[in-house]
Amino acid sequence: ALDAPVLSAKFSSGLLANANAVAYARPHDVDIARPGHGVTGIPVRVARILTIGPVVRLELERAGEAVPIEAEITRERLRELALQEGEEVVVQPRRVRVFPLSERQIQERIEAII
């Protein structure tokens, strides 16, 4: 996840792969792109689209992960992408903060997923 083997992604909720660090990005610091040649990021499926005023909240599912990734985009961006629930897209986190995990924290998170 996040193009680094030592990272797992966590976007406002709790997403974990075997890792010794966790990366956090706020929902408004996550961009969405259509998959295509040269497009990099984390492949996800659009599970839910919630329009709240000028902001659109997306719930995104990553294969093998129980907790969704949350992203916020503008209505304009939603129109540009013409997103529909069930479609495959790519998450591109922008400002990411990385925090190391202890061995105990890693084990606790893995056990919580299992």
C-alpha positions in Angstrom: 0.0 0.0 0.0 1.2 3.5 -0.7 3.9 2.1 -2.9 6.1 1.2 0.0 6.3 -2.3 1.5 6.6 -1.0 5.1 3.5 1.1 5.0 -0.2 0.3 5.5 -2.8 2.8 4.6 -5.3 4.2 7.1 -7.7 6.8 5.9 -9.9 8.2 8.7 -10.9 4.6 9.7 -8.6 1.6 10.0 -7.0 -0.2 7.1 -4.1 -2.5 7.7 -1.8 -4.8 5.9 1.2 -6.5 7.5 3.4 -3.5 8.2 5.6 -1.7 10.7 4.2 1.7 10.1 0.8 3.3 9.4 0.1 6.1 7.0 -2.7 8.6 7.7 -4.3 10.9 5.1 -7.4 13.0 5.9 -10.4 12.3 3.6 -10.0 15.7 1.9 -6.3 14.9 1.2 -7.2 11.9 -1.0 -7.8 12.2 -4.7 -9.6 9.8 -6.9 -8.6 8.8 -10.5 -9.9 6.4 -13.1 -7.6 3.5 -13.7 -5.5 3.7 -16.8 -2.1 3.7 -18.4 0.4 5.4 -16.1 -2.1 6.0 -13.3 -0.7 5.0 -9.9 -2.4 4.6 -6.5 -4.4 2.2 -4.5 -7.1 0.3 -6.4 -10.5 0.4 -4.7 -14.2 0.0 -5.5 -16.7 2.8 -4.9 -19.0 1.4 -2.3 -21.1 4.5 -1.5 -21.4 8.1 -2.7 -22.9 10.6 -0.2 -23.5 14.2 -1.4 -23.6 16.7 1.5 -23.9 20.3 0.2 -20.9 21.1 -1.9 -18.9 18.1 -0.6 -19.2 14.5 -1.7 -18.1 11.8 0.7 -17.0 8.5 -0.9 -16.7 5.2 0.9 -14.2 3.1 -0.9 -13.5 -0.6 -0.5 -10.1 -2.2 -0.9 -9.9 -5.9 -1.7 -9.2 -7.9 1.4 -9.7 -5.0 3.8 -12.7 -4.8 6.2 -12.6 -1.1 6.9 -13.5 1.4 4.1 -11.3 4.2 2.9 -13.0 7.6 3.1 -12.5 10.4 0.6 -14.0 13.8 0.2 -14.2 15.5 -3.2 -16.2 18.4 -4.6 -19.4 18.0 -6.6 -17.5 19.3 -9.6 -14.9 16.6 -9.3 -17.7 14.0 -9.0 -19.2 15.3 -12.3 -15.8 15.2 -14.0 -15.2 11.6 -13.0 -18.9 10.6 -13.5 -18.5 8.1 -10.7 -21.1 5.4 -10.0 -21.3 3.1 -7.0 -19.6 -0.3 -7.8 -17.0 1.2 -10.1 -13.3 0.5 -9.8 -11.1 3.6 -9.2 -7.7 4.5 -7.9 -7.0 6.3 -4.6 -4.1 8.8 -4.7 -3.3 10.1 -1.2 -1.7 13.5 -1.1 -0.4 14.8 2.3 0.4 11.6 4.2 1.7 11.3 7.7 3.6 8.1 8.7 3.9 6.7 12.2 5.9 3.7 13.2 4.2 0.8 15.0 5.7 -1.3 17.7 5.6 -5.1 17.3 2.9 -5.3 19.9 0.7 -2.7 18.0 1.2 -4.6 14.7 0.1 -7.9 16.4 -2.9 -6.2 18.0 -4.1 -4.8 14.6 -3.6 -8.1 12.8 -5.6 -9.9 15.5 -8.4 -7.3 15.3 -8.7 -8.0 11.5 -8.7 -11.8 11.9 
